[in-house]
Amino acid sequence: MANEQQVDEREEIRMLLGKISAAWRQGRLEELAEYFHDDMVIRGPELKEMGKGRDVCVGSYKDFLSQAKVQELKESDAEIDVWGTTAVASYAWEMQYEMGGESYHESGRDLFVFTRQEGEWLAVWRAVLVSPPA
């Protein structure tokens, strides 16, 4: 029974990751607030804090999209672990985008931590881990 429950919870997290990705890629940024915890934190290179709080974190997506035009984004299937009301999801990504007239190609991993509150999973922490240039 526990394994079935974990499979279902992993699928819930996988679906939530898909909703987060679709929302920002399609410019539905206000929708992200539904998926983020009030105290959401985003960390970037060297795990330095890039934003804290739901509105600030949603704003970081808005800032990126206001400056960059994503030309291509590939995301791998997420690896997901669940322990009670906590879940961790990680996936590789590769993105090509244009910013300031320049073209960029980056790859890396996203690491999300989720918490279950009142029956709903919410993202509470995200780390954007960019791979060094090849």
Phi and psi in radians as a Rosetta constraint file:
Dihedral C 1 N 2 CA 2 C 2 CIRCULARHARMONIC -1.090 0.35
Dihedral N 2 CA 2 C 2 N 3 CIRCULARHARMONIC -0.702 0.35
Dihedral C 2 N 3 CA 3 C 3 CIRCULARHARMONIC -1.130 0.35
Dihedral N 3 CA 3 C 3 N 4 CIRCULARHARMONIC -0.696 0.35
Dihedral C 3 N 4 CA 4 C 4 CIRCULARHARMONIC -1.077 0.35
Dihedral N 4 CA 4 C 4 N 5 CIRCULARHARMONIC -0.738 0.35
Dihedral C 4 N 5 CA 5 C 5 CIRCULARHARMONIC -1.111 0.35
Dihedral N 5 CA 5 C 5 N 6 CIRCULARHARMONIC -0.726 0.35
Dihedral C 5 N 6 CA 6 C 6 CIRCULARHARMONIC -1.117 0.35
Dihedral N 6 CA 6 C 6 N 7 CIRCULARHARMONIC -0.678 0.35
Dihedral C 6 N 7 CA 7 C 7 CIRCULARHARMONIC -1.081 0.35
Dihedral N 7 CA 7 C 7 N 8 CIRCULARHARMONIC -0.813 0.35
Dihedral C 7 N 8 CA 8 C 8 CIRCULARHARMONIC -1.067 0.35
Dihedral N 8 CA 8 C 8 N 9 CIRCULARHARMONIC -0.747 0.35
Dihedral C 8 N 9 CA 9 C 9 CIRCULARHARMONIC -1.164 0.35
Dihedral N 9 CA 9 C 9 N 10 CIRCULARHARMONIC -0.681 0.35
Dihedral C 9 N 10 CA 10 C 10 CIRCULARHARMONIC -1.102 0.35
Dihedral N 10 CA 10 C 10 N 11 CIRCULARHARMONIC -0.675 0.35
Dihedral C 10 N 11 CA 11 C 11 CIRCULARHARMONIC -1.162 0.35
Dihedral N 11 CA 11 C 11 N 12 CIRCULARHARMONIC -0.665 0.35
Dihedral C 11 N 12 CA 12 C 12 CIRCULARHARMONIC -1.048 0.35
Dihedral N 12 CA 12 C 12 N 13 CIRCULARHARMONIC -0.758 0.35
Dihedral C 12 N 13 CA 13 C 13 CIRCULARHARMONIC -1.152 0.35
Dihedral N 13 CA 13 C 13 N 14 CIRCULARHARMONIC -0.746 0.35
Dihedral C 13 N 14 CA 14 C 14 CIRCULARHARMONIC -1.034 0.35
Dihedral N 14 CA 14 C 14 N 15 CIRCULARHARMONIC -0.752 0.35
Dihedral C 14 N 15 CA 15 C 15 CIRCULARHARMONIC -1.138 0.35
Dihedral N 15 CA 15 C 15 N 16 CIRCULARHARMONIC -0.698 0.35
Dihedral C 15 N 16 CA 16 C 16 CIRCULARHARMONIC -1.134 0.35
Dihedral N 16 CA 16 C 16 N 17 CIRCULARHARMONIC -0.727 0.35
Dihedral C 16 N 17 CA 17 C 17 CIRCULARHARMONIC -1.037 0.35
Dihedral N 17 CA 17 C 17 N 18 CIRCULARHARMONIC -0.711 0.35
Dihedral C 17 N 18 CA 18 C 18 CIRCULARHARMONIC -1.091 0.35
Dihedral N 18 CA 18 C 18 N 19 CIRCULARHARMONIC -0.704 0.35
Dihedral C 18 N 19 CA 19 C 19 CIRCULARHARMONIC -1.153 0.35
Dihedral N 19 CA 19 C 19 N 20 CIRCULARHARMONIC -0.729 0.35
Dihedral C 19 N 20 CA 20 C 20 CIRCULARHARMONIC -1.086 0.35
Dihedral N 20 CA 20 C 20 N 21 CIRCULARHARMONIC -0.828 0.35
Dihedral C 20 N 21 CA 21 C 21 CIRCULARHARMONIC -1.096 0.35
Dihedral N 21 CA 21 C 21 N 22 CIRCULARHARMONIC -0.808 0.35
Dihedral C 21 N 22 CA 22 C 22 CIRCULARHARMONIC -1.110 0.35
Dihedral N 22 CA 22 C 22 N 23 CIRCULARHARMONIC -0.712 0.35
Dihedral C 22 N 23 CA 23 C 23 CIRCULARHARMONIC -1.076 0.35
Dihedral N 23 CA 23 C 23 N 24 CIRCULARHARMONIC -0.855 0.35
Dihedral C 23 N 24 CA 24 C 24 CIRCULARHARMONIC -1.287 0.35
Dihedral N 24 CA 24 C 24 N 25 CIRCULARHARMONIC -0.626 0.35
Dihedral C 24 N 25 CA 25 C 25 CIRCULARHARMONIC -1.200 0.35
Dihedral N 25 CA 25 C 25 N 26 CIRCULARHARMONIC -0.504 0.35
Dihedral C 25 N 26 CA 26 C 26 CIRCULARHARMONIC -1.702 0.35
Dihedral N 26 CA 26 C 26 N 27 CIRCULARHARMONIC 0.136 0.35
Dihedral C 26 N 27 CA 27 C 27 CIRCULARHARMONIC 1.310 0.35
Dihedral N 27 CA 27 C 27 N 28 CIRCULARHARMONIC 0.289 0.35
Dihedral C 27 N 28 CA 28 C 28 CIRCULARHARMONIC -1.619 0.35
Dihedral N 28 CA 28 C 28 N 29 CIRCULARHARMONIC 1.088 0.35
Dihedral C 28 N 29 CA 29 C 29 CIRCULARHARMONIC -1.181 0.35
Dihedral N 29 CA 29 C 29 N 30 CIRCULARHARMONIC -0.565 0.35
Dihedral C 29 N 30 CA 30 C 30 CIRCULARHARMONIC -1.069 0.35
Dihedral N 30 CA 30 C 30 N 31 CIRCULARHARMONIC -0.469 0.35
Dihedral C 30 N 31 CA 31 C 31 CIRCULARHARMONIC -1.163 0.35
Dihedral N 31 CA 31 C 31 N 32 CIRCULARHARMONIC -0.510 0.35
Dihedral C 31 N 32 CA 32 C 32 CIRCULARHARMONIC -0.997 0.35
Dihedral N 32 CA 32 C 32 N 33 CIRCULARHARMONIC -0.603 0.35
Dihedral C 32 N 33 CA 33 C 33 CIRCULARHARMONIC -1.011 0.35
Dihedral N 33 CA 33 C 33 N 34 CIRCULARHARMONIC -0.503 0.35
Dihedral C 33 N 34 CA 34 C 34 CIRCULARHARMONIC -1.186 0.35
Dihedral N 34 CA 34 C 34 N 35 CIRCULARHARMONIC -0.417 0.35
Dihedral C 34 N 35 CA 35 C 35 CIRCULARHARMONIC -1.804 0.35
Dihedral N 35 CA 35 C 35 N 36 CIRCULARHARMONIC -0.124 0.35
Dihedral C 35 N 36 CA 36 C 36 CIRCULARHARMONIC -1.866 0.35
Dihedral N 36 CA 36 C 36 N 37 CIRCULARHARMONIC 2.437 0.35
Dihedral C 36 N 37 CA 37 C 37 CIRCULARHARMONIC -1.176 0.35
Dihedral N 37 CA 37 C 37 N 38 CIRCULARHARMONIC 2.655 0.35
Dihedral C 37 N 38 CA 38 C 38 CIRCULARHARMONIC -0.919 0.35
Dihedral N 38 CA 38 C 38 N 39 CIRCULARHARMONIC -0.645 0.35
Dihedral C 38 N 39 CA 39 C 39 CIRCULARHARMONIC -1.787 0.35
Dihedral N 39 CA 39 C 39 N 40 CIRCULARHARMONIC 0.475 0.35
Dihedral C 39 N 40 CA 40 C 40 CIRCULARHARMONIC -0.902 0.35
Dihedral N 40 CA 40 C 40 N 41 CIRCULARHARMONIC 2.468 0.35
Dihedral C 40 N 41 CA 41 C 41 CIRCULARHARMONIC -2.234 0.35
Dihedral N 41 CA 41 C 41 N 42 CIRCULARHARMONIC 2.391 0.35
Dihedral C 41 N 42 CA 42 C 42 CIRCULARHARMONIC -2.065 0.35
Dihedral N 42 CA 42 C 42 N 43 CIRCULARHARMONIC 2.305 0.35
Dihedral C 42 N 43 CA 43 C 43 CIRCULARHARMONIC -2.086 0.35
Dihedral N 43 CA 43 C 43 N 44 CIRCULARHARMONIC 2.522 0.35
Dihedral C 43 N 44 CA 44 C 44 CIRCULARHARMONIC -2.015 0.35
Dihedral N 44 CA 44 C 44 N 45 CIRCULARHARMONIC -2.526 0.35
Dihedral C 44 N 45 CA 45 C 45 CIRCULARHARMONIC -0.868 0.35
Dihedral N 45 CA 45 C 45 N 46 CIRCULARHARMONIC 2.395 0.35
Dihedral C 45 N 46 CA 46 C 46 CIRCULARHARMONIC 0.988 0.35
Dihedral N 46 CA 46 C 46 N 47 CIRCULARHARMONIC 0.410 0.35
Dihedral C 46 N 47 CA 47 C 47 CIRCULARHARMONIC 1.030 0.35
Dihedral N 47 CA 47 C 47 N 48 CIRCULARHARMONIC 0.508 0.35
Dihedral C 47 N 48 CA 48 C 48 CIRCULARHARMONIC -1.331 0.35
Dihedral N 48 CA 48 C 48 N 49 CIRCULARHARMONIC 2.448 0.35
Dihedral C 48 N 49 CA 49 C 49 CIRCULARHARMONIC -1.129 0.35
Dihedral N 49 CA 49 C 49 N 50 CIRCULARHARMONIC 2.203 0.35
Dihedral C 49 N 50 CA 50 C 50 CIRCULARHARMONIC -1.818 0.35
Dihedral N 50 CA 50 C 50 N 51 CIRCULARHARMONIC -0.356 0.35
Dihedral C 50 N 51 CA 51 C 51 CIRCULARHARMONIC -3.027 0.35
Dihedral N 51 CA 51 C 51 N 52 CIRCULARHARMONIC 2.543 0.35
Dihedral C 51 N 52 CA 52 C 52 CIRCULARHARMONIC -2.408 0.35
Dihedral N 52 CA 52 C 52 N 53 CIRCULARHARMONIC 2.314 0.35
Dihedral C 52 N 53 CA 53 C 53 CIRCULARHARMONIC 1.795 0.35
Dihedral N 53 CA 53 C 53 N 54 CIRCULARHARMONIC 2.505 0.35
Dihedral C 53 N 54 CA 54 C 54 CIRCULARHARMONIC -0.933 0.35
Dihedral N 54 CA 54 C 54 N 55 CIRCULARHARMONIC -0.892 0.35
Dihedral C 54 N 55 CA 55 C 55 CIRCULARHARMONIC -1.128 0.35
Dihedral N 55 CA 55 C 55 N 56 CIRCULARHARMONIC -0.693 0.35
Dihedral C 55 N 56 CA 56 C 56 CIRCULARHARMONIC -1.136 0.35
Dihedral N 56 CA 56 C 56 N 57 CIRCULARHARMONIC -0.724 0.35
Dihedral C 56 N 57 CA 57 C 57 CIRCULARHARMONIC -1.172 0.35
Dihedral N 57 CA 57 C 57 N 58 CIRCULARHARMONIC -0.744 0.35
Dihedral C 57 N 58 CA 58 C 58 CIRCULARHARMONIC -1.068 0.35
Dihedral N 58 CA 58 C 58 N 59 CIRCULARHARMONIC -0.710 0.35
Dihedral C 58 N 59 CA 59 C 59 CIRCULARHARMONIC -1.066 0.35
Dihedral N 59 CA 59 C 59 N 60 CIRCULARHARMONIC -0.545 0.35
Dihedral C 59 N 60 CA 60 C 60 CIRCULARHARMONIC -1.159 0.35
Dihedral N 60 CA 60 C 60 N 61 CIRCULARHARMONIC -0.637 0.35
Dihedral C 60 N 61 CA 61 C 61 CIRCULARHARMONIC -1.161 0.35
Dihedral N 61 CA 61 C 61 N 62 CIRCULARHARMONIC -0.753 0.35
Dihedral C 61 N 62 CA 62 C 62 CIRCULARHARMONIC -1.070 0.35
Dihedral N 62 CA 62 C 62 N 63 CIRCULARHARMONIC -0.772 0.35
Dihedral C 62 N 63 CA 63 C 63 CIRCULARHARMONIC -1.046 0.35
Dihedral N 63 CA 63 C 63 N 64 CIRCULARHARMONIC -0.792 0.35
Dihedral C 63 N 64 CA 64 C 64 CIRCULARHARMONIC -1.056 0.35
Dihedral N 64 CA 64 C 64 N 65 CIRCULARHARMONIC -0.852 0.35
Dihedral C 64 N 65 CA 65 C 65 CIRCULARHARMONIC -1.202 0.35
Dihedral N 65 CA 65 C 65 N 66 CIRCULARHARMONIC -0.422 0.35
Dihedral C 65 N 66 CA 66 C 66 CIRCULARHARMONIC -1.298 0.35
Dihedral N 66 CA 66 C 66 N 67 CIRCULARHARMONIC -0.342 0.35
Dihedral C 66 N 67 CA 67 C 67 CIRCULARHARMONIC -1.875 0.35
Dihedral N 67 CA 67 C 67 N 68 CIRCULARHARMONIC -0.403 0.35
Dihedral C 67 N 68 CA 68 C 68 CIRCULARHARMONIC -2.141 0.35
Dihedral N 68 CA 68 C 68 N 69 CIRCULARHARMONIC 2.573 0.35
Dihedral C 68 N 69 CA 69 C 69 CIRCULARHARMONIC -1.990 0.35
Dihedral N 69 CA 69 C 69 N 70 CIRCULARHARMONIC 1.935 0.35
Dihedral C 69 N 70 CA 70 C 70 CIRCULARHARMONIC -1.309 0.35
Dihedral N 70 CA 70 C 70 N 71 CIRCULARHARMONIC 2.136 0.35
Dihedral C 70 N 71 CA 71 C 71 CIRCULARHARMONIC -1.650 0.35
Dihedral N 71 CA 71 C 71 N 72 CIRCULARHARMONIC -0.600 0.35
Dihedral C 71 N 72 CA 72 C 72 CIRCULARHARMONIC -2.716 0.35
Dihedral N 72 CA 72 C 72 N 73 CIRCULARHARMONIC 2.449 0.35
Dihedral C 72 N 73 CA 73 C 73 CIRCULARHARMONIC -2.463 0.35
Dihedral N 73 CA 73 C 73 N 74 CIRCULARHARMONIC 2.194 0.35
Dihedral C 73 N 74 CA 74 C 74 CIRCULARHARMONIC -2.063 0.35
Dihedral N 74 CA 74 C 74 N 75 CIRCULARHARMONIC 2.327 0.35
Dihedral C 74 N 75 CA 75 C 75 CIRCULARHARMONIC -2.207 0.35
Dihedral N 75 CA 75 C 75 N 76 CIRCULARHARMONIC 2.379 0.35
Dihedral C 75 N 76 CA 76 C 76 CIRCULARHARMONIC -1.396 0.35
Dihedral N 76 CA 76 C 76 N 77 CIRCULARHARMONIC 2.936 0.35
Dihedral C 76 N 77 CA 77 C 77 CIRCULARHARMONIC -1.112 0.35
Dihedral N 77 CA 77 C 77 N 78 CIRCULARHARMONIC 2.451 0.35
Dihedral C 77 N 78 CA 78 C 78 CIRCULARHARMONIC -1.349 0.35
Dihedral N 78 CA 78 C 78 N 79 CIRCULARHARMONIC 2.528 0.35
Dihedral C 78 N 79 CA 79 C 79 CIRCULARHARMONIC -1.689 0.35
Dihedral N 79 CA 79 C 79 N 80 CIRCULARHARMONIC 2.211 0.35
Dihedral C 79 N 80 CA 80 C 80 CIRCULARHARMONIC -2.270 0.35
Dihedral N 80 CA 80 C 80 N 81 CIRCULARHARMONIC 2.311 0.35
Dihedral C 80 N 81 CA 81 C 81 CIRCULARHARMONIC -2.153 0.35
Dihedral N 81 CA 81 C 81 N 82 CIRCULARHARMONIC 2.466 0.35
Dihedral C 81 N 82 CA 82 C 82 CIRCULARHARMONIC -2.263 0.35
Dihedral N 82 CA 82 C 82 N 83 CIRCULARHARMONIC 2.349 0.35
Dihedral C 82 N 83 CA 83 C 83 CIRCULARHARMONIC -2.352 0.35
Dihedral N 83 CA 83 C 83 N 84 CIRCULARHARMONIC 1.747 0.35
Dihedral C 83 N 84 CA 84 C 84 CIRCULARHARMONIC 1.046 0.35
Dihedral N 84 CA 84 C 84 N 85 CIRCULARHARMONIC -1.965 0.35
Dihedral C 84 N 85 CA 85 C 85 CIRCULARHARMONIC -1.744 0.35
Dihedral N 85 CA 85 C 85 N 86 CIRCULARHARMONIC 0.273 0.35
Dihedral C 85 N 86 CA 86 C 86 CIRCULARHARMONIC -2.198 0.35
Dihedral N 86 CA 86 C 86 N 87 CIRCULARHARMONIC 2.438 0.35
Dihedral C 86 N 87 CA 87 C 87 CIRCULARHARMONIC -2.456 0.35
Dihedral N 87 CA 87 C 87 N 88 CIRCULARHARMONIC 2.591 0.35
Dihedral C 87 N 88 CA 88 C 88 CIRCULARHARMONIC -2.199 0.35
Dihedral N 88 CA 88 C 88 N 89 CIRCULARHARMONIC 2.322 0.35
Dihedral C 88 N 89 CA 89 C 89 CIRCULARHARMONIC -2.270 0.35
Dihedral N 89 CA 89 C 89 N 90 CIRCULARHARMONIC 2.414 0.35
Dihedral C 89 N 90 CA 90 C 90 CIRCULARHARMONIC -2.401 0.35
Dihedral N 90 CA 90 C 90 N 91 CIRCULARHARMONIC 2.446 0.35
Dihedral C 90 N 91 CA 91 C 91 CIRCULARHARMONIC -2.643 0.35
Dihedral N 91 CA 91 C 91 N 92 CIRCULARHARMONIC 2.655 0.35
Dihedral C 91 N 92 CA 92 C 92 CIRCULARHARMONIC -1.497 0.35
Dihedral N 92 CA 92 C 92 N 93 CIRCULARHARMONIC 2.635 0.35
Dihedral C 92 N 93 CA 93 C 93 CIRCULARHARMONIC -2.477 0.35
Dihedral N 93 CA 93 C 93 N 94 CIRCULARHARMONIC 2.754 0.35
Dihedral C 93 N 94 CA 94 C 94 CIRCULARHARMONIC -2.462 0.35
Dihedral N 94 CA 94 C 94 N 95 CIRCULARHARMONIC 2.251 0.35
Dihedral C 94 N 95 CA 95 C 95 CIRCULARHARMONIC -2.377 0.35
Dihedral N 95 CA 95 C 95 N 96 CIRCULARHARMONIC 2.428 0.35
Dihedral C 95 N 96 CA 96 C 96 CIRCULARHARMONIC -2.055 0.35
Dihedral N 96 CA 96 C 96 N 97 CIRCULARHARMONIC 2.275 0.35
Dihedral C 96 N 97 CA 97 C 97 CIRCULARHARMONIC -2.596 0.35
Dihedral N 97 CA 97 C 97 N 98 CIRCULARHARMONIC 2.858 0.35
Dihedral C 97 N 98 CA 98 C 98 CIRCULARHARMONIC -2.017 0.35
Dihedral N 98 CA 98 C 98 N 99 CIRCULARHARMONIC 2.383 0.35
Dihedral C 98 N 99 CA 99 C 99 CIRCULARHARMONIC -2.581 0.35
Dihedral N 99 CA 99 C 99 N 100 CIRCULARHARMONIC 2.220 0.35
Dihedral C 99 N 100 CA 100 C 100 CIRCULARHARMONIC 1.024 0.35
Dihedral N 100 CA 100 C 100 N 101 CIRCULARHARMONIC 0.609 0.35
Dihedral C 100 N 101 CA 101 C 101 CIRCULARHARMONIC 1.393 0.35
Dihedral N 101 CA 101 C 101 N 102 CIRCULARHARMONIC -0.043 0.35
Dihedral C 101 N 102 CA 102 C 102 CIRCULARHARMONIC -1.845 0.35
Dihedral N 102 CA 102 C 102 N 103 CIRCULARHARMONIC 2.602 0.35
Dihedral C 102 N 103 CA 103 C 103 CIRCULARHARMONIC -1.773 0.35
Dihedral N 103 CA 103 C 103 N 104 CIRCULARHARMONIC 2.386 0.35
Dihedral C 103 N 104 CA 104 C 104 CIRCULARHARMONIC -2.208 0.35
Dihedral N 104 CA 104 C 104 N 105 CIRCULARHARMONIC 2.559 0.35
Dihedral C 104 N 105 CA 105 C 105 CIRCULARHARMONIC -2.302 0.35
Dihedral N 105 CA 105 C 105 N 106 CIRCULARHARMONIC 2.060 0.35
Dihedral C 105 N 106 CA 106 C 106 CIRCULARHARMONIC -2.278 0.35
Dihedral N 106 CA 106 C 106 N 107 CIRCULARHARMONIC 2.752 0.35
Dihedral C 106 N 107 CA 107 C 107 CIRCULARHARMONIC -2.495 0.35
Dihedral N 107 CA 107 C 107 N 108 CIRCULARHARMONIC 2.856 0.35
Dihedral C 107 N 108 CA 108 C 108 CIRCULARHARMONIC 2.990 0.35
Dihedral N 108 CA 108 C 108 N 109 CIRCULARHARMONIC -2.694 0.35
Dihedral C 108 N 109 CA 109 C 109 CIRCULARHARMONIC -2.350 0.35
Dihedral N 109 CA 109 C 109 N 110 CIRCULARHARMONIC 2.573 0.35
Dihedral C 109 N 110 CA 110 C 110 CIRCULARHARMONIC -1.894 0.35
Dihedral N 110 CA 110 C 110 N 111 CIRCULARHARMONIC 2.440 0.35
Dihedral C 110 N 111 CA 111 C 111 CIRCULARHARMONIC -2.208 0.35
Dihedral N 111 CA 111 C 111 N 112 CIRCULARHARMONIC 2.039 0.35
Dihedral C 111 N 112 CA 112 C 112 CIRCULARHARMONIC -1.947 0.35
Dihedral N 112 CA 112 C 112 N 113 CIRCULARHARMONIC 2.491 0.35
Dihedral C 112 N 113 CA 113 C 113 CIRCULARHARMONIC -2.021 0.35
Dihedral N 113 CA 113 C 113 N 114 CIRCULARHARMONIC 2.316 0.35
Dihedral C 113 N 114 CA 114 C 114 CIRCULARHARMONIC -2.079 0.35
Dihedral N 114 CA 114 C 114 N 115 CIRCULARHARMONIC 2.642 0.35
Dihedral C 114 N 115 CA 115 C 115 CIRCULARHARMONIC -2.238 0.35
Dihedral N 115 CA 115 C 115 N 116 CIRCULARHARMONIC 2.547 0.35
Dihedral C 115 N 116 CA 116 C 116 CIRCULARHARMONIC -1.710 0.35
Dihedral N 116 CA 116 C 116 N 117 CIRCULARHARMONIC 2.146 0.35
Dihedral C 116 N 117 CA 117 C 117 CIRCULARHARMONIC -2.260 0.35
Dihedral N 117 CA 117 C 117 N 118 CIRCULARHARMONIC 2.237 0.35
Dihedral C 117 N 118 CA 118 C 118 CIRCULARHARMONIC 0.873 0.35
Dihedral N 118 CA 118 C 118 N 119 CIRCULARHARMONIC 0.719 0.35
Dihedral C 118 N 119 CA 119 C 119 CIRCULARHARMONIC 1.442 0.35
Dihedral N 119 CA 119 C 119 N 120 CIRCULARHARMONIC -0.040 0.35
Dihedral C 119 N 120 CA 120 C 120 CIRCULARHARMONIC -2.023 0.35
Dihedral N 120 CA 120 C 120 N 121 CIRCULARHARMONIC 2.421 0.35
Dihedral C 120 N 121 CA 121 C 121 CIRCULARHARMONIC -1.446 0.35
Dihedral N 121 CA 121 C 121 N 122 CIRCULARHARMONIC 2.358 0.35
Dihedral C 121 N 122 CA 122 C 122 CIRCULARHARMONIC -2.284 0.35
Dihedral N 122 CA 122 C 122 N 123 CIRCULARHARMONIC 2.461 0.35
Dihedral C 122 N 123 CA 123 C 123 CIRCULARHARMONIC -1.285 0.35
Dihedral N 123 CA 123 C 123 N 124 CIRCULARHARMONIC 2.270 0.35
Dihedral C 123 N 124 CA 124 C 124 CIRCULARHARMONIC -2.040 0.35
Dihedral N 124 CA 124 C 124 N 125 CIRCULARHARMONIC -0.333 0.35
Dihedral C 124 N 125 CA 125 C 125 CIRCULARHARMONIC -2.701 0.35
Dihedral N 125 CA 125 C 125 N 126 CIRCULARHARMONIC 2.392 0.35
Dihedral C 125 N 126 CA 126 C 126 CIRCULARHARMONIC -2.419 0.35
Dihedral N 126 CA 126 C 126 N 127 CIRCULARHARMONIC 2.365 0.35
Dihedral C 126 N 127 CA 127 C 127 CIRCULARHARMONIC -2.079 0.35
Dihedral N 127 CA 127 C 127 N 128 CIRCULARHARMONIC 2.254 0.35
Dihedral C 127 N 128 CA 128 C 128 CIRCULARHARMONIC -1.784 0.35
Dihedral N 128 CA 128 C 128 N 129 CIRCULARHARMONIC 1.907 0.35
Dihedral C 128 N 129 CA 129 C 129 CIRCULARHARMONIC -1.888 0.35
Dihedral N 129 CA 129 C 129 N 130 CIRCULARHARMONIC 1.780 0.35
Dihedral C 129 N 130 CA 130 C 130 CIRCULARHARMONIC -1.513 0.35
Dihedral N 130 CA 130 C 130 N 131 CIRCULARHARMONIC 2.268 0.35
Dihedral C 130 N 131 CA 131 C 131 CIRCULARHARMONIC -1.241 0.35
Dihedral N 131 CA 131 C 131 N 132 CIRCULARHARMONIC 2.546 0.35
Dihedral C 131 N 132 CA 132 C 132 CIRCULARHARMONIC -1.104 0.35
Dihedral N 132 CA 132 C 132 N 133 CIRCULARHARMONIC 2.603 0.35
Dihedral C 132 N 133 CA 133 C 133 CIRCULARHARMONIC -1.012 0.35
Dihedral N 133 CA 133 C 133 N 134 CIRCULARHARMONIC 2.506 0.35
